[in-house]
Amino acid sequence: MDRIFTLDEARSLLPGIMEEAREVIAARADLTEIAFDRETRGASELGGIPELKAHEARIQEILGAWTERGIEVKGLAPVLIDFPAELQGQSVRLCWIEGEPALGWYHRTELGFAGRRRLP
């Protein structure tokens, strides 16, 4: 069975998740810049294939650790994650997207991001 988070559990994990998300965001930007520079100029000041592979590995390591903890990764650009939960007896996802300062949104499981509402 999938993990079900309480709101308090999800909120307590969020500071660490946000720190790791900053790493993902930085690696994502470097990957994009290296790939673009290599394609358009043949080389990048940020590195080459070894650096690309290192950034890819770090991103996968972080995303894999989130998944192992029961967190659902919904997007990488922007970083979007859901914590499976129950709210008022209904299956929901506590939803956080890159740039938000706190966990303040949810959506019914079957509705997805378009059904986001503020947490009561």
Rosetta constraint file for C-alpha pairs under 8 A:
AtomPair CA 2 CA 70 HARMONIC 6.66 0.50
AtomPair CA 2 CA 84 HARMONIC 7.92 0.50
AtomPair CA 3 CA 69 HARMONIC 7.94 0.50
AtomPair CA 3 CA 70 HARMONIC 5.40 0.50
AtomPair CA 3 CA 84 HARMONIC 6.80 0.50
AtomPair CA 4 CA 70 HARMONIC 7.88 0.50
AtomPair CA 4 CA 83 HARMONIC 7.48 0.50
AtomPair CA 4 CA 84 HARMONIC 5.16 0.50
AtomPair CA 4 CA 85 HARMONIC 4.85 0.50
AtomPair CA 4 CA 86 HARMONIC 7.26 0.50
AtomPair CA 5 CA 9 HARMONIC 5.92 0.50
AtomPair CA 5 CA 10 HARMONIC 6.04 0.50
AtomPair CA 5 CA 83 HARMONIC 6.32 0.50
AtomPair CA 5 CA 84 HARMONIC 5.93 0.50
AtomPair CA 5 CA 85 HARMONIC 4.95 0.50
AtomPair CA 5 CA 86 HARMONIC 7.77 0.50
AtomPair CA 6 CA 10 HARMONIC 6.28 0.50
AtomPair CA 6 CA 85 HARMONIC 6.12 0.50
AtomPair CA 6 CA 86 HARMONIC 7.45 0.50
AtomPair CA 7 CA 11 HARMONIC 6.09 0.50
AtomPair CA 7 CA 85 HARMONIC 7.50 0.50
AtomPair CA 7 CA 94 HARMONIC 7.64 0.50
AtomPair CA 8 CA 12 HARMONIC 6.05 0.50
AtomPair CA 9 CA 13 HARMONIC 6.37 0.50
AtomPair CA 10 CA 14 HARMONIC 6.26 0.50
AtomPair CA 10 CA 83 HARMONIC 6.70 0.50
AtomPair CA 10 CA 94 HARMONIC 7.82 0.50
AtomPair CA 10 CA 103 HARMONIC 7.90 0.50
AtomPair CA 11 CA 15 HARMONIC 7.78 0.50
AtomPair CA 11 CA 102 HARMONIC 7.72 0.50
AtomPair CA 11 CA 103 HARMONIC 6.24 0.50
AtomPair CA 13 CA 17 HARMONIC 6.30 0.50
AtomPair CA 14 CA 18 HARMONIC 5.90 0.50
AtomPair CA 14 CA 102 HARMONIC 7.52 0.50
AtomPair CA 14 CA 103 HARMONIC 7.33 0.50
AtomPair CA 15 CA 19 HARMONIC 6.32 0.50
AtomPair CA 16 CA 20 HARMONIC 6.27 0.50
AtomPair CA 17 CA 21 HARMONIC 5.94 0.50
AtomPair CA 18 CA 22 HARMONIC 6.24 0.50
AtomPair CA 19 CA 23 HARMONIC 6.79 0.50
AtomPair CA 20 CA 24 HARMONIC 6.41 0.50
AtomPair CA 20 CA 62 HARMONIC 6.86 0.50
AtomPair CA 21 CA 25 HARMONIC 6.05 0.50
AtomPair CA 21 CA 79 HARMONIC 7.04 0.50
AtomPair CA 21 CA 98 HARMONIC 7.57 0.50
AtomPair CA 22 CA 26 HARMONIC 6.17 0.50
AtomPair CA 23 CA 27 HARMONIC 6.07 0.50
AtomPair CA 23 CA 59 HARMONIC 7.86 0.50
AtomPair CA 24 CA 28 HARMONIC 5.87 0.50
AtomPair CA 24 CA 58 HARMONIC 7.68 0.50
AtomPair CA 24 CA 59 HARMONIC 5.51 0.50
AtomPair CA 24 CA 62 HARMONIC 7.57 0.50
AtomPair CA 25 CA 29 HARMONIC 6.20 0.50
AtomPair CA 25 CA 79 HARMONIC 7.70 0.50
AtomPair CA 26 CA 30 HARMONIC 6.24 0.50
AtomPair CA 27 CA 31 HARMONIC 6.01 0.50
AtomPair CA 27 CA 55 HARMONIC 5.35 0.50
AtomPair CA 27 CA 56 HARMONIC 7.62 0.50
AtomPair CA 27 CA 58 HARMONIC 7.80 0.50
AtomPair CA 27 CA 59 HARMONIC 7.04 0.50
AtomPair CA 28 CA 32 HARMONIC 6.21 0.50
AtomPair CA 28 CA 55 HARMONIC 7.48 0.50
AtomPair CA 28 CA 59 HARMONIC 7.84 0.50
AtomPair CA 29 CA 33 HARMONIC 6.17 0.50
AtomPair CA 30 CA 34 HARMONIC 5.95 0.50
AtomPair CA 30 CA 46 HARMONIC 7.16 0.50
AtomPair CA 30 CA 55 HARMONIC 7.72 0.50
AtomPair CA 31 CA 35 HARMONIC 6.03 0.50
AtomPair CA 31 CA 52 HARMONIC 5.85 0.50
AtomPair CA 31 CA 55 HARMONIC 6.66 0.50
AtomPair CA 31 CA 56 HARMONIC 7.67 0.50
AtomPair CA 32 CA 36 HARMONIC 6.08 0.50
AtomPair CA 33 CA 37 HARMONIC 5.97 0.50
AtomPair CA 33 CA 44 HARMONIC 7.72 0.50
AtomPair CA 33 CA 46 HARMONIC 7.86 0.50
AtomPair CA 34 CA 38 HARMONIC 5.98 0.50
AtomPair CA 34 CA 43 HARMONIC 7.62 0.50
AtomPair CA 34 CA 44 HARMONIC 5.44 0.50
AtomPair CA 34 CA 45 HARMONIC 7.82 0.50
AtomPair CA 34 CA 46 HARMONIC 6.13 0.50
AtomPair CA 34 CA 47 HARMONIC 6.63 0.50
AtomPair CA 34 CA 48 HARMONIC 6.85 0.50
AtomPair CA 34 CA 52 HARMONIC 7.23 0.50
AtomPair CA 35 CA 39 HARMONIC 6.13 0.50
AtomPair CA 35 CA 52 HARMONIC 7.93 0.50
AtomPair CA 36 CA 40 HARMONIC 6.02 0.50
AtomPair CA 37 CA 41 HARMONIC 5.26 0.50
AtomPair CA 37 CA 42 HARMONIC 6.41 0.50
AtomPair CA 37 CA 43 HARMONIC 5.74 0.50
AtomPair CA 37 CA 44 HARMONIC 5.14 0.50
AtomPair CA 38 CA 42 HARMONIC 4.14 0.50
AtomPair CA 38 CA 43 HARMONIC 4.32 0.50
AtomPair CA 38 CA 44 HARMONIC 5.78 0.50
AtomPair CA 38 CA 48 HARMONIC 7.66 0.50
AtomPair CA 39 CA 43 HARMONIC 7.68 0.50
AtomPair CA 43 CA 47 HARMONIC 7.50 0.50
AtomPair CA 43 CA 48 HARMONIC 6.98 0.50
AtomPair CA 44 CA 48 HARMONIC 6.70 0.50
AtomPair CA 46 CA 51 HARMONIC 7.67 0.50
AtomPair CA 47 CA 51 HARMONIC 5.54 0.50
AtomPair CA 47 CA 52 HARMONIC 7.51 0.50
AtomPair CA 48 CA 52 HARMONIC 6.21 0.50
AtomPair CA 49 CA 53 HARMONIC 6.06 0.50
AtomPair CA 50 CA 54 HARMONIC 6.14 0.50
AtomPair CA 51 CA 55 HARMONIC 6.16 0.50
AtomPair CA 52 CA 56 HARMONIC 6.17 0.50
AtomPair CA 53 CA 57 HARMONIC 6.02 0.50
AtomPair CA 54 CA 58 HARMONIC 6.20 0.50
AtomPair CA 55 CA 59 HARMONIC 6.22 0.50
AtomPair CA 56 CA 60 HARMONIC 6.21 0.50
AtomPair CA 57 CA 61 HARMONIC 6.03 0.50
AtomPair CA 58 CA 62 HARMONIC 6.29 0.50
AtomPair CA 59 CA 63 HARMONIC 6.16 0.50
AtomPair CA 60 CA 64 HARMONIC 5.76 0.50
AtomPair CA 61 CA 65 HARMONIC 6.17 0.50
AtomPair CA 62 CA 66 HARMONIC 6.35 0.50
AtomPair CA 63 CA 67 HARMONIC 6.26 0.50
AtomPair CA 63 CA 73 HARMONIC 7.01 0.50
AtomPair CA 64 CA 68 HARMONIC 6.14 0.50
AtomPair CA 65 CA 69 HARMONIC 6.36 0.50
AtomPair CA 66 CA 70 HARMONIC 6.61 0.50
AtomPair CA 66 CA 71 HARMONIC 5.25 0.50
AtomPair CA 66 CA 72 HARMONIC 7.31 0.50
AtomPair CA 66 CA 73 HARMONIC 7.48 0.50
AtomPair CA 67 CA 71 HARMONIC 5.00 0.50
AtomPair CA 67 CA 72 HARMONIC 5.88 0.50
AtomPair CA 67 CA 73 HARMONIC 6.88 0.50
AtomPair CA 70 CA 83 HARMONIC 7.31 0.50
AtomPair CA 70 CA 84 HARMONIC 7.74 0.50
AtomPair CA 71 CA 81 HARMONIC 6.78 0.50
AtomPair CA 71 CA 82 HARMONIC 6.01 0.50
AtomPair CA 71 CA 83 HARMONIC 5.18 0.50
AtomPair CA 71 CA 84 HARMONIC 7.22 0.50
AtomPair CA 72 CA 81 HARMONIC 5.53 0.50
AtomPair CA 72 CA 82 HARMONIC 5.02 0.50
AtomPair CA 72 CA 83 HARMONIC 6.30 0.50
AtomPair CA 72 CA 84 HARMONIC 7.63 0.50
AtomPair CA 73 CA 79 HARMONIC 7.88 0.50
AtomPair CA 73 CA 80 HARMONIC 6.25 0.50
AtomPair CA 73 CA 81 HARMONIC 4.61 0.50
AtomPair CA 73 CA 82 HARMONIC 6.57 0.50
AtomPair CA 74 CA 79 HARMONIC 7.55 0.50
AtomPair CA 74 CA 80 HARMONIC 5.21 0.50
AtomPair CA 74 CA 81 HARMONIC 5.35 0.50
AtomPair CA 74 CA 82 HARMONIC 7.10 0.50
AtomPair CA 75 CA 79 HARMONIC 5.11 0.50
AtomPair CA 75 CA 80 HARMONIC 4.68 0.50
AtomPair CA 75 CA 81 HARMONIC 6.94 0.50
AtomPair CA 76 CA 80 HARMONIC 6.49 0.50
AtomPair CA 78 CA 97 HARMONIC 6.93 0.50
AtomPair CA 78 CA 98 HARMONIC 5.82 0.50
AtomPair CA 79 CA 97 HARMONIC 5.79 0.50
AtomPair CA 79 CA 98 HARMONIC 5.07 0.50
AtomPair CA 80 CA 95 HARMONIC 7.50 0.50
AtomPair CA 80 CA 96 HARMONIC 5.93 0.50
AtomPair CA 80 CA 97 HARMONIC 4.39 0.50
AtomPair CA 80 CA 98 HARMONIC 6.30 0.50
AtomPair CA 81 CA 95 HARMONIC 6.01 0.50
AtomPair CA 81 CA 96 HARMONIC 5.51 0.50
AtomPair CA 81 CA 97 HARMONIC 6.46 0.50
AtomPair CA 82 CA 93 HARMONIC 5.37 0.50
AtomPair CA 82 CA 94 HARMONIC 5.38 0.50
AtomPair CA 82 CA 95 HARMONIC 4.58 0.50
AtomPair CA 82 CA 96 HARMONIC 6.41 0.50
AtomPair CA 83 CA 93 HARMONIC 5.30 0.50
AtomPair CA 83 CA 94 HARMONIC 4.91 0.50
AtomPair CA 83 CA 95 HARMONIC 6.52 0.50
AtomPair CA 84 CA 91 HARMONIC 7.51 0.50
AtomPair CA 84 CA 92 HARMONIC 6.16 0.50
AtomPair CA 84 CA 93 HARMONIC 4.66 0.50
AtomPair CA 84 CA 94 HARMONIC 6.44 0.50
AtomPair CA 85 CA 91 HARMONIC 6.12 0.50
AtomPair CA 85 CA 92 HARMONIC 5.29 0.50
AtomPair CA 85 CA 93 HARMONIC 5.63 0.50
AtomPair CA 85 CA 94 HARMONIC 6.58 0.50
AtomPair CA 86 CA 90 HARMONIC 5.27 0.50
AtomPair CA 86 CA 91 HARMONIC 4.70 0.50
AtomPair CA 86 CA 92 HARMONIC 5.44 0.50
AtomPair CA 86 CA 93 HARMONIC 7.78 0.50
AtomPair CA 87 CA 91 HARMONIC 6.64 0.50
AtomPair CA 87 CA 92 HARMONIC 6.43 0.50
AtomPair CA 90 CA 108 HARMONIC 7.46 0.50
AtomPair CA 91 CA 108 HARMONIC 6.21 0.50
AtomPair CA 91 CA 109 HARMONIC 5.76 0.50
AtomPair CA 92 CA 106 HARMONIC 6.59 0.50
AtomPair CA 92 CA 107 HARMONIC 5.56 0.50
AtomPair CA 92 CA 108 HARMONIC 4.25 0.50
AtomPair CA 92 CA 109 HARMONIC 4.58 0.50
AtomPair CA 93 CA 106 HARMONIC 5.43 0.50
AtomPair CA 93 CA 107 HARMONIC 5.46 0.50
AtomPair CA 93 CA 108 HARMONIC 6.24 0.50
AtomPair CA 93 CA 109 HARMONIC 5.67 0.50
AtomPair CA 94 CA 103 HARMONIC 7.34 0.50
AtomPair CA 94 CA 104 HARMONIC 7.88 0.50
AtomPair CA 94 CA 105 HARMONIC 6.03 0.50
AtomPair CA 94 CA 106 HARMONIC 4.29 0.50
AtomPair CA 94 CA 107 HARMONIC 6.75 0.50
AtomPair CA 95 CA 103 HARMONIC 6.89 0.50
AtomPair CA 95 CA 104 HARMONIC 7.57 0.50
AtomPair CA 95 CA 105 HARMONIC 5.38 0.50
AtomPair CA 95 CA 106 HARMONIC 5.04 0.50
AtomPair CA 95 CA 107 HARMONIC 7.09 0.50
AtomPair CA 95 CA 113 HARMONIC 7.96 0.50
AtomPair CA 95 CA 116 HARMONIC 7.81 0.50
AtomPair CA 96 CA 100 HARMONIC 6.84 0.50
AtomPair CA 96 CA 102 HARMONIC 7.62 0.50
AtomPair CA 96 CA 103 HARMONIC 5.76 0.50
AtomPair CA 96 CA 104 HARMONIC 7.54 0.50
AtomPair CA 96 CA 105 HARMONIC 6.89 0.50
AtomPair CA 104 CA 118 HARMONIC 5.79 0.50
AtomPair CA 104 CA 119 HARMONIC 5.41 0.50
AtomPair CA 105 CA 116 HARMONIC 6.30 0.50
AtomPair CA 105 CA 117 HARMONIC 5.50 0.50
AtomPair CA 105 CA 118 HARMONIC 4.42 0.50
AtomPair CA 105 CA 119 HARMONIC 5.05 0.50
AtomPair CA 106 CA 116 HARMONIC 5.42 0.50
AtomPair CA 106 CA 117 HARMONIC 5.50 0.50
AtomPair CA 106 CA 118 HARMONIC 6.35 0.50
AtomPair CA 106 CA 119 HARMONIC 6.08 0.50
AtomPair CA 107 CA 111 HARMONIC 6.57 0.50
AtomPair CA 107 CA 112 HARMONIC 6.15 0.50
AtomPair CA 107 CA 113 HARMONIC 6.58 0.50
AtomPair CA 107 CA 115 HARMONIC 5.30 0.50
AtomPair CA 107 CA 116 HARMONIC 4.46 0.50
AtomPair CA 107 CA 117 HARMONIC 5.99 0.50
AtomPair CA 108 CA 112 HARMONIC 6.67 0.50
AtomPair CA 108 CA 115 HARMONIC 6.81 0.50
AtomPair CA 108 CA 116 HARMONIC 7.73 0.50
AtomPair CA 111 CA 115 HARMONIC 5.29 0.50
AtomPair CA 112 CA 116 HARMONIC 7.26 0.50
